[in-house]
């Protein structure tokens, strides 16, 4: 095995012993770098430990840059890796530090140093090896259409309620426009309640009470859809209304009279024991 192949297997394959050790070390470094960035933002700590934070930043930047360079150099398709989701996360993890190093002293560009907080998304790299994450993604995918339709209904409802509140309260009570009223509706419906705008009339308070009660139901619906999809994924079958579950790719949503999976073509009911499939 060549050295390049060894590096590739270690960096891109967590099933090997070296790959698992590397991912564990990277996870510790990622969490430590995020903690360092958070503590460095505290003025008193930054003043007392400025040198320590500075050298720590250089150390983490060197480590992540070395990792990115090795991944880029050992990948079978470097350009494809560089433009992939995780490749961009790797780049974003080190880019802010280099920007801060080369453009320091330029106040107009100092805002880019805040991008170093995005390195926390490097932890998402570990999700590609997590079976639990795959279950969650399958659940989100299966409930995506339901949630999309539901959010569309909520959006229409917020515009209607915001318009009603605008005409009920008016600008003299802070509801100066329909967009402002829609903003109040969203804040109230999500139970955030900033309190910067509040209804003053009896009818407005009655409408606000209805919106508050509606908000609890709105929060529960998408959560229930995701939990239902997750339960179906773990059990290995979908509800009767969704048809059979494929024994190969575990996809549901087939027609009641379907004999083969519409995604992979596997014979339905062959292994799952569900009715309706040819055996």
C-alpha positions in Angstrom: 0.0 0.0 0.0 1.4 3.4 -1.0 1.7 6.3 1.4 -1.0 8.2 -0.5 -3.4 5.3 -0.3 -2.7 5.0 3.4 -3.5 8.7 4.0 -6.6 8.4 1.8 -7.9 5.5 3.8 -7.2 7.2 7.1 -8.7 10.5 6.1 -11.8 9.4 4.3 -12.6 6.0 5.8 -13.5 6.0 9.5 -14.0 2.2 9.5 -10.3 1.7 9.9 -8.6 1.9 13.3 -6.4 4.9 12.2 -9.5 6.6 10.7 -11.4 6.3 14.0 -8.5 7.6 16.0 -8.1 10.5 13.6 -11.8 11.4 13.8 -11.6 11.3 17.6 -8.6 13.6 17.6 -10.2 16.0 15.2 -13.4 16.1 17.2 -11.4 17.1 20.3 -9.6 19.7 18.4 -12.8 21.1 16.8 -14.5 21.4 20.2 -11.3 22.9 21.7 -11.0 25.5 18.9 -14.7 26.5 19.3 -14.3 26.8 23.0 -11.2 29.0 22.5 -13.1 31.2 20.1 -15.9 31.6 22.5 -13.7 32.4 25.5 -11.6 34.8 23.4 -14.7 36.9 22.8 -15.0 37.7 26.5 -13.2 41.1 26.9 -11.7 40.3 30.3 -10.4 36.9 29.2 -9.1 38.3 26.0 -7.1 41.0 27.8 -5.6 38.6 30.4 -4.9 35.7 28.0 -4.4 37.4 24.7 -1.1 35.6 24.0 -2.5 32.2 24.8 -5.5 32.7 22.6 -3.4 34.0 19.8 -1.0 31.0 19.8 -3.9 28.6 20.2 -5.5 30.1 17.2 -2.3 29.7 15.1 -2.0 26.1 16.3 -5.6 25.1 15.4 -5.3 26.9 12.1 -2.1 25.0 11.3 -3.7 21.7 12.2 -6.8 22.3 10.2 -4.8 23.6 7.2 -2.6 20.5 7.3 -5.7 18.3 7.4 -7.3 20.2 4.5 -4.1 20.0 2.4 -3.8 16.3 3.0 -7.4 15.6 2.1 -7.0 17.7 -1.0 -3.8 16.0 -2.0 -4.9 12.4 -1.4 -8.5 12.6 -2.7 -9.2 10.7 -5.9 -10.9 13.8 -7.3 -9.5 16.8 -5.5 -11.6 19.4 -7.4 -14.8 17.5 -6.6 -13.8 17.3 -2.9 -13.0 21.0 -2.8 -16.4 21.9 -4.1 -18.3 19.3 -1.9 -20.2 20.2 1.2 -17.6 18.9 3.6 -14.8 20.3 1.5 -16.3 23.8 1.8 -16.7 23.3 5.5 -13.0 22.4 5.8 -12.1 25.5 3.8 -14.4 27.8 5.9 -12.8 26.4 9.1 -9.4 27.9 8.2 -10.3 30.8 5.9 -11.3 33.3 8.7 -8.0 32.9 10.5 -6.0 33.6 7.3 -8.2 36.6 6.6 -7.5 37.9 10.1 -3.8 37.3 9.7 -3.4 39.1 6.3 -5.9 41.9 6.6 -5.5 42.7 10.3 -5.6 46.4 10.9 -8.2 47.0 8.3 -11.4 47.8 10.2 -13.6 47.5 7.1 -12.6 43.8 6.8 -12.6 42.9 10.5 -16.1 41.6 10.2 -14.7 38.6 8.3 -12.9 37.4 11.4 -16.3 36.5 12.9 -16.5 33.7 10.2 -14.2 31.6 12.4 -17.2 30.7 14.4 -18.4 28.8 11.4 -15.8 26.2 12.1 -18.3 24.6 14.5 -19.9 23.2 11.3 -16.9 20.9 10.9 -18.5 18.7 13.5 -21.0 18.0 10.8 -18.3 16.0 9.1 -18.8 13.3 11.7 -22.4 12.9 10.8 -21.6 11.1 7.6 -20.5 8.1 9.7 -23.5 8.2 12.0 -26.3 5.7 11.5 -28.5 7.8 13.8 -28.0 10.8 11.5 -29.0 8.7 8.5 -32.2 7.7 10.3 -32.9 11.4 11.0 -32.3 12.4 7.3 -34.6 9.6 6.1 -37.3 10.9 8.6 -36.9 14.5 7.4 -37.1 13.4 3.8 -40.2 11.3 4.3 -41.9 14.2 6.1 -40.6 17.0 3.9 -43.8 17.3 1.8 -46.0 17.3 4.8 -44.0 20.0 6.6 -43.7 22.1 3.4 -47.5 22.1 2.9 -48.0 22.8 6.6 -45.5 25.8 6.6 -47.3 27.1 3.5 -50.6 27.1 5.3 -49.0 28.8 8.3 -47.5 31.5 6.1 -50.9 32.2 4.6 -52.4 32.2 8.1 -49.9 34.7 9.4 -50.6 37.1 6.6 -54.3 36.9 7.2 -53.9 37.4 11.0 -51.4 40.2 10.5 -53.8 42.0 8.2 -56.7 41.6 10.7 -54.5 42.9 13.5 -53.4 45.9 11.4 -57.0 46.9 10.8 -58.1 46.2 14.4 -55.2 48.0 16.2 -53.9 50.5 13.7 -50.7 52.5 13.7 -51.5 54.3 17.0 -50.8 51.1 18.9 -47.6 50.2 17.0 -49.1 48.2 14.2 -47.9 50.7 11.6 -48.2 48.4 8.6 -49.2 44.9 7.5 -45.6 43.6 7.4 -45.1 45.0 10.9 -48.3 43.2 12.0 -47.2 40.0 10.3 -43.9 40.2 12.2 -45.9 40.5 15.5 -48.0 37.5 14.4 -44.9 35.4 13.8 -43.3 36.4 17.1 -46.5 35.7 19.0 -47.3 32.4 17.2 -43.8 31.0 17.8 -44.3 31.9 21.6 -41.2 34.1 21.5 -43.0 37.3 22.6 -40.5 40.1 22.4 -43.1 42.5 23.8 -42.0 45.4 21.5 -45.6 45.5 20.1 -48.7 44.6 22.0 -52.4 44.9 21.3 -54.4 47.5 23.3 -58.0 47.0 22.3 -60.3 44.2 23.6 -60.7 42.8 20.1 -57.0 42.8 19.5 -56.3 41.1 22.8 -58.9 38.4 21.9 -57.2 37.8 18.6 -53.8 37.7 20.2 -55.1 35.1 22.7 -56.3 32.9 19.8 -52.8 33.3 18.1 -51.1 32.2 21.3 -53.2 29.1 21.6 -52.7 28.4 17.9 -49.0 28.7 18.3 -48.7 25.6 20.5 -50.5 23.5 17.9 -48.3 24.8 15.1 -45.1 23.8 17.0 -46.5 20.3 17.6 -47.5 19.4 14.1 -44.0 19.4 12.3 -42.5 17.8 15.4 -45.1 15.0 15.3 -44.5 14.5 11.6 -40.7 14.1 12.1 -41.2 11.8 15.1 -43.6 9.7 13.1 -41.2 9.4 10.2 -38.4 8.5 12.6 -40.5 5.8 14.3 -41.4 4.3 10.9 -37.7 4.3 9.9 -36.8 2.4 13.0 -39.6 -0.1 12.8 -38.9 -0.7 9.1 -42.3 0.0 7.6 -44.6 2.8 6.9 -48.2 3.3 7.9 -51.0 1.6 5.8 -51.8 4.8 4.0 -48.2 5.0 2.7 -48.2 1.5 1.2 -45.4 -1.1 1.7 -41.9 -0.5 2.9 -39.1 -1.7 0.6 -37.0 -4.5 2.2 -33.9 -3.3 0.4 -33.8 0.6 0.6 -36.5 0.9 3.4 -38.4 3.5 1.4 -42.2 3.8 1.9 -44.9 5.7 0.1 -45.7 3.1 -2.5 -49.2 2.5 -3.9 -51.4 0.0 -2.2 -51.3 -2.4 -5.2 -47.5 -1.9 -6.0 -45.5 -5.1 -6.3 -42.0 -3.5 -6.8 -40.2 -0.6 -5.2 -40.5 2.6 -7.3 -37.0 3.6 -6.1 -34.9 0.5 -6.5 -37.1 -2.0 -8.1 -37.0 -4.6 -5.3 -39.9 -7.0 -4.9 -42.1 -5.6 -2.1 -43.2 -7.9 0.7 -40.5 -10.4 -0.1 -38.7 -10.0 3.3 -40.8 -7.7 5.3 -43.9 -10.0 5.5 -46.2 -7.1 4.5 -49.3 -8.0 2.6 -49.8 -7.1 -1.1 -46.4 -8.1 -2.5 -45.6 -11.1 -4.7 -43.6 -13.7 -2.9 
